[in-house]
Amino acid sequence: MIENKNNKLGVREQCELLAVPRQRLYYRPVPISSLNLSVMDFIDREFTSHPFVGVERMAEEIFRQMYIIVNHKRVRRLMRKMYWFSVNWTNAFYDELLTLPLARGF
């Protein structure tokens, strides 16, 4: 799409014509490290069996079972990347109560 060796137009002009920022040309995505993959695998197995475990407790479980010190911010980022969110049972319970029809005079 954009040619670096174009004699008529430079890279800047080509990017302007296509409305593409030049930064996008030079960006190289960073591959996921093997440590992050192993932590994500553990989170997946643990969260499938215990969906109510939060981020901080998950970080503690990673340290207890894998002997890896992982920050809670890293666990939160990896859980968001995998679209895992803990279930807050109290909010789910109260939301269910609010949808129930109440009897008159109650």
Biotite code that builds the C-alpha atoms (Angstrom):
import biotite.structure as struc

atoms = struc.array([
    struc.Atom([0.000, 0.000, 0.000], chain_id="A", res_id=1, res_name="MET", atom_name="CA", element="C"),
    struc.Atom([2.729, 2.473, 0.979], chain_id="A", res_id=2, res_name="ILE", atom_name="CA", element="C"),
    struc.Atom([5.975, 2.139, -0.922], chain_id="A", res_id=3, res_name="GLU", atom_name="CA", element="C"),
    struc.Atom([9.213, 3.304, 0.660], chain_id="A", res_id=4, res_name="ASN", atom_name="CA", element="C"),
    struc.Atom([11.039, 3.525, -2.680], chain_id="A", res_id=5, res_name="LYS", atom_name="CA", element="C"),
    struc.Atom([8.474, 5.598, -4.567], chain_id="A", res_id=6, res_name="ASN", atom_name="CA", element="C"),
    struc.Atom([10.241, 8.286, -6.646], chain_id="A", res_id=7, res_name="ASN", atom_name="CA", element="C"),
    struc.Atom([7.218, 10.565, -7.000], chain_id="A", res_id=8, res_name="LYS", atom_name="CA", element="C"),
    struc.Atom([5.865, 10.633, -3.445], chain_id="A", res_id=9, res_name="LEU", atom_name="CA", element="C"),
    struc.Atom([7.657, 10.326, -0.155], chain_id="A", res_id=10, res_name="GLY", atom_name="CA", element="C"),
    struc.Atom([6.388, 8.346, 2.790], chain_id="A", res_id=11, res_name="VAL", atom_name="CA", element="C"),
    struc.Atom([4.916, 11.449, 4.434], chain_id="A", res_id=12, res_name="ARG", atom_name="CA", element="C"),
    struc.Atom([2.868, 12.398, 1.367], chain_id="A", res_id=13, res_name="GLU", atom_name="CA", element="C"),
    struc.Atom([1.628, 8.845, 0.892], chain_id="A", res_id=14, res_name="GLN", atom_name="CA", element="C"),
    struc.Atom([0.515, 8.702, 4.522], chain_id="A", res_id=15, res_name="CYS", atom_name="CA", element="C"),
    struc.Atom([-1.270, 12.027, 4.208], chain_id="A", res_id=16, res_name="GLU", atom_name="CA", element="C"),
    struc.Atom([-3.109, 10.891, 1.080], chain_id="A", res_id=17, res_name="LEU", atom_name="CA", element="C"),
    struc.Atom([-4.242, 7.683, 2.767], chain_id="A", res_id=18, res_name="LEU", atom_name="CA", element="C"),
    struc.Atom([-4.978, 9.427, 6.101], chain_id="A", res_id=19, res_name="ALA", atom_name="CA", element="C"),
    struc.Atom([-2.710, 6.967, 7.900], chain_id="A", res_id=20, res_name="VAL", atom_name="CA", element="C"),
    struc.Atom([-0.355, 8.118, 10.646], chain_id="A", res_id=21, res_name="PRO", atom_name="CA", element="C"),
    struc.Atom([3.308, 7.404, 9.923], chain_id="A", res_id=22, res_name="ARG", atom_name="CA", element="C"),
    struc.Atom([3.649, 5.856, 13.357], chain_id="A", res_id=23, res_name="GLN", atom_name="CA", element="C"),
    struc.Atom([1.571, 2.924, 12.163], chain_id="A", res_id=24, res_name="ARG", atom_name="CA", element="C"),
    struc.Atom([4.211, 2.081, 9.553], chain_id="A", res_id=25, res_name="LEU", atom_name="CA", element="C"),
    struc.Atom([6.981, 1.610, 12.088], chain_id="A", res_id=26, res_name="TYR", atom_name="CA", element="C"),
    struc.Atom([5.060, -0.130, 14.896], chain_id="A", res_id=27, res_name="TYR", atom_name="CA", element="C"),
    struc.Atom([6.083, -3.725, 15.586], chain_id="A", res_id=28, res_name="ARG", atom_name="CA", element="C"),
    struc.Atom([3.893, -5.587, 18.091], chain_id="A", res_id=29, res_name="PRO", atom_name="CA", element="C"),
    struc.Atom([5.716, -7.135, 21.027], chain_id="A", res_id=30, res_name="VAL", atom_name="CA", element="C"),
    struc.Atom([5.159, -10.901, 21.372], chain_id="A", res_id=31, res_name="PRO", atom_name="CA", element="C"),
    struc.Atom([3.733, -12.249, 24.623], chain_id="A", res_id=32, res_name="ILE", atom_name="CA", element="C"),
    struc.Atom([6.456, -13.600, 26.903], chain_id="A", res_id=33, res_name="SER", atom_name="CA", element="C"),
    struc.Atom([6.493, -17.214, 28.024], chain_id="A", res_id=34, res_name="SER", atom_name="CA", element="C"),
    struc.Atom([6.094, -16.083, 31.653], chain_id="A", res_id=35, res_name="LEU", atom_name="CA", element="C"),
    struc.Atom([2.910, -14.196, 30.796], chain_id="A", res_id=36, res_name="ASN", atom_name="CA", element="C"),
    struc.Atom([1.625, -17.204, 28.852], chain_id="A", res_id=37, res_name="LEU", atom_name="CA", element="C"),
    struc.Atom([2.199, -19.519, 31.794], chain_id="A", res_id=38, res_name="SER", atom_name="CA", element="C"),
    struc.Atom([0.511, -17.048, 34.175], chain_id="A", res_id=39, res_name="VAL", atom_name="CA", element="C"),
    struc.Atom([-2.422, -16.675, 31.770], chain_id="A", res_id=40, res_name="MET", atom_name="CA", element="C"),
    struc.Atom([-2.738, -20.466, 31.568], chain_id="A", res_id=41, res_name="ASP", atom_name="CA", element="C"),
    struc.Atom([-2.811, -20.704, 35.364], chain_id="A", res_id=42, res_name="PHE", atom_name="CA", element="C"),
    struc.Atom([-5.387, -17.883, 35.591], chain_id="A", res_id=43, res_name="ILE", atom_name="CA", element="C"),
    struc.Atom([-7.541, -19.664, 33.022], chain_id="A", res_id=44, res_name="ASP", atom_name="CA", element="C"),
    struc.Atom([-7.471, -22.973, 34.910], chain_id="A", res_id=45, res_name="ARG", atom_name="CA", element="C"),
    struc.Atom([-7.981, -21.367, 38.322], chain_id="A", res_id=46, res_name="GLU", atom_name="CA", element="C"),
    struc.Atom([-10.685, -18.946, 37.215], chain_id="A", res_id=47, res_name="PHE", atom_name="CA", element="C"),
    struc.Atom([-12.648, -21.664, 35.423], chain_id="A", res_id=48, res_name="THR", atom_name="CA", element="C"),
    struc.Atom([-12.935, -23.632, 38.640], chain_id="A", res_id=49, res_name="SER", atom_name="CA", element="C"),
    struc.Atom([-13.361, -20.591, 40.957], chain_id="A", res_id=50, res_name="HIS", atom_name="CA", element="C"),
    struc.Atom([-15.024, -17.667, 39.111], chain_id="A", res_id=51, res_name="PRO", atom_name="CA", element="C"),
    struc.Atom([-15.457, -15.627, 42.281], chain_id="A", res_id=52, res_name="PHE", atom_name="CA", element="C"),
    struc.Atom([-11.715, -15.163, 42.916], chain_id="A", res_id=53, res_name="VAL", atom_name="CA", element="C"),
    struc.Atom([-10.628, -11.546, 42.560], chain_id="A", res_id=54, res_name="GLY", atom_name="CA", element="C"),
    struc.Atom([-7.412, -10.061, 41.270], chain_id="A", res_id=55, res_name="VAL", atom_name="CA", element="C"),
    struc.Atom([-5.527, -9.805, 44.557], chain_id="A", res_id=56, res_name="GLU", atom_name="CA", element="C"),
    struc.Atom([-6.396, -13.320, 45.640], chain_id="A", res_id=57, res_name="ARG", atom_name="CA", element="C"),
    struc.Atom([-5.425, -14.602, 42.200], chain_id="A", res_id=58, res_name="MET", atom_name="CA", element="C"),
    struc.Atom([-2.013, -12.937, 42.590], chain_id="A", res_id=59, res_name="ALA", atom_name="CA", element="C"),
    struc.Atom([-1.624, -14.692, 45.947], chain_id="A", res_id=60, res_name="GLU", atom_name="CA", element="C"),
    struc.Atom([-2.593, -18.054, 44.428], chain_id="A", res_id=61, res_name="GLU", atom_name="CA", element="C"),
    struc.Atom([-0.060, -17.588, 41.641], chain_id="A", res_id=62, res_name="ILE", atom_name="CA", element="C"),
    struc.Atom([2.638, -17.036, 44.254], chain_id="A", res_id=63, res_name="PHE", atom_name="CA", element="C"),
    struc.Atom([1.502, -20.003, 46.364], chain_id="A", res_id=64, res_name="ARG", atom_name="CA", element="C"),
    struc.Atom([1.253, -22.526, 43.563], chain_id="A", res_id=65, res_name="GLN", atom_name="CA", element="C"),
    struc.Atom([3.708, -21.304, 40.919], chain_id="A", res_id=66, res_name="MET", atom_name="CA", element="C"),
    struc.Atom([6.242, -19.525, 43.177], chain_id="A", res_id=67, res_name="TYR", atom_name="CA", element="C"),
    struc.Atom([6.188, -16.478, 40.905], chain_id="A", res_id=68, res_name="ILE", atom_name="CA", element="C"),
    struc.Atom([5.870, -12.993, 42.362], chain_id="A", res_id=69, res_name="ILE", atom_name="CA", element="C"),
    struc.Atom([3.243, -11.252, 40.239], chain_id="A", res_id=70, res_name="VAL", atom_name="CA", element="C"),
    struc.Atom([1.885, -7.785, 40.842], chain_id="A", res_id=71, res_name="ASN", atom_name="CA", element="C"),
    struc.Atom([-1.900, -7.409, 41.135], chain_id="A", res_id=72, res_name="HIS", atom_name="CA", element="C"),
    struc.Atom([-1.799, -4.859, 38.306], chain_id="A", res_id=73, res_name="LYS", atom_name="CA", element="C"),
    struc.Atom([-0.258, -7.435, 36.002], chain_id="A", res_id=74, res_name="ARG", atom_name="CA", element="C"),
    struc.Atom([-2.887, -10.009, 36.962], chain_id="A", res_id=75, res_name="VAL", atom_name="CA", element="C"),
    struc.Atom([-5.647, -7.454, 36.295], chain_id="A", res_id=76, res_name="ARG", atom_name="CA", element="C"),
    struc.Atom([-4.181, -6.608, 32.880], chain_id="A", res_id=77, res_name="ARG", atom_name="CA", element="C"),
    struc.Atom([-3.896, -10.272, 31.912], chain_id="A", res_id=78, res_name="LEU", atom_name="CA", element="C"),
    struc.Atom([-7.414, -11.047, 33.124], chain_id="A", res_id=79, res_name="MET", atom_name="CA", element="C"),
    struc.Atom([-8.784, -8.165, 31.070], chain_id="A", res_id=80, res_name="ARG", atom_name="CA", element="C"),
    struc.Atom([-6.838, -9.388, 28.075], chain_id="A", res_id=81, res_name="LYS", atom_name="CA", element="C"),
    struc.Atom([-8.528, -12.794, 28.439], chain_id="A", res_id=82, res_name="MET", atom_name="CA", element="C"),
    struc.Atom([-11.930, -11.161, 29.159], chain_id="A", res_id=83, res_name="TYR", atom_name="CA", element="C"),
    struc.Atom([-12.137, -12.714, 32.637], chain_id="A", res_id=84, res_name="TRP", atom_name="CA", element="C"),
    struc.Atom([-14.014, -10.721, 35.264], chain_id="A", res_id=85, res_name="PHE", atom_name="CA", element="C"),
    struc.Atom([-14.751, -11.947, 38.766], chain_id="A", res_id=86, res_name="SER", atom_name="CA", element="C"),
    struc.Atom([-18.352, -12.363, 39.829], chain_id="A", res_id=87, res_name="VAL", atom_name="CA", element="C"),
    struc.Atom([-19.399, -10.132, 42.681], chain_id="A", res_id=88, res_name="ASN", atom_name="CA", element="C"),
    struc.Atom([-22.077, -12.281, 44.281], chain_id="A", res_id=89, res_name="TRP", atom_name="CA", element="C"),
    struc.Atom([-23.542, -9.519, 46.453], chain_id="A", res_id=90, res_name="THR", atom_name="CA", element="C"),
    struc.Atom([-24.222, -7.232, 43.479], chain_id="A", res_id=91, res_name="ASN", atom_name="CA", element="C"),
    struc.Atom([-25.624, -10.105, 41.426], chain_id="A", res_id=92, res_name="ALA", atom_name="CA", element="C"),
    struc.Atom([-27.910, -11.049, 44.323], chain_id="A", res_id=93, res_name="PHE", atom_name="CA", element="C"),
    struc.Atom([-29.207, -7.507, 44.846], chain_id="A", res_id=94, res_name="TYR", atom_name="CA", element="C"),
    struc.Atom([-29.675, -6.931, 41.109], chain_id="A", res_id=95, res_name="ASP", atom_name="CA", element="C"),
    struc.Atom([-31.779, -10.097, 41.007], chain_id="A", res_id=96, res_name="GLU", atom_name="CA", element="C"),
    struc.Atom([-33.841, -8.875, 43.956], chain_id="A", res_id=97, res_name="LEU", atom_name="CA", element="C"),
    struc.Atom([-34.547, -5.558, 42.240], chain_id="A", res_id=98, res_name="LEU", atom_name="CA", element="C"),
    struc.Atom([-35.983, -7.316, 39.194], chain_id="A", res_id=99, res_name="THR", atom_name="CA", element="C"),
    struc.Atom([-38.428, -9.431, 41.222], chain_id="A", res_id=100, res_name="LEU", atom_name="CA", element="C"),
    struc.Atom([-42.013, -8.128, 41.302], chain_id="A", res_id=101, res_name="PRO", atom_name="CA", element="C"),
    struc.Atom([-43.014, -7.157, 44.813], chain_id="A", res_id=102, res_name="LEU", atom_name="CA", element="C"),
    struc.Atom([-46.419, -7.876, 46.348], chain_id="A", res_id=103, res_name="ALA", atom_name="CA", element="C"),
    struc.Atom([-48.745, -4.957, 47.099], chain_id="A", res_id=104, res_name="ARG", atom_name="CA", element="C"),
    struc.Atom([-48.320, -3.366, 50.441], chain_id="A", res_id=105, res_name="GLY", atom_name="CA", element="C"),
    struc.Atom([-44.856, -4.669, 50.851], chain_id="A", res_id=106, res_name="PHE", atom_name="CA", element="C"),
])
